[in-house]
Amino acid sequence: MIRNILFDMGGVLMRFIPERYIADLGVSPEDGTLLMREVFRSPEWGALDWGSLTEEEAYVRFCARLPERLHEAAAELLFRWDRPIIPVEGMEQFVRDLKLSGYRLFLLSNASVRQHEYWPRIPGCGYFEDTLVSADEHLVKPQPEIYLRACEKFGILPEESLFIDDVHLNIEGARQAGIRGIVFHEDIPELKQKLQEAGVKICCES
């Protein structure tokens, strides 16, 4: 029986759209391509999720590779991409319905330590009992160890848990840890159907 539902954050509870963040800066297409490569697709961005680098350290490295005219743009992308938070439409109500239906809700996310700063601004966060962020544990999805660590921290059993993520590999990692999973395709009716097929009963739909 499923008692616990774990959620990913980016692409599930909120949108993470690097192309939009860059476009909002109003830079040229050439500079936009450069920022995408040297910020969002850089080794440093992955190191932030691992917790092996701070944002401040990453910024110094970005600036060493970028022309000075893009230093402020890099700072905007690194420190302020989350302003404003762009929620996934309908997800706040969905997690509310799950909570009211008696399920325990938890967050399991690949993110930097700065996640703790913007998490309170994500709609629906108040329905979650606890969170586990990759940078705090120096583990990342889809390593099976991070899912087991989450179960340990939350005091839950893998066989009583289900994980929702927008990345197939992350769901496979959960399954290797004994946790059932569902890939989210930004389609809440489809997600509800798959949860029902897994035995999750949502009895308080808004």
Buried (B, 14 or more C-beta within 10 A) or exposed (E): EBBBBBBBBBBBBBBBBBEEBBEEBEBEEEBBEBBBEBBBEBEBBEBBBBBEBBBEEBBEBBBEBBEEEBEEBBBBBBBEBBEEBEBBEBBBBBBBBBBBBEBBBBBBBBBBBBBEEBBEEBBBBEBBEBBBBBBBBEBBBBBBEBBBBBBEBBEBEBEBBBBBBBBEEBBBBBBBBBBBBBBBEBEBEEBBEBBEEEEBEBEEEE
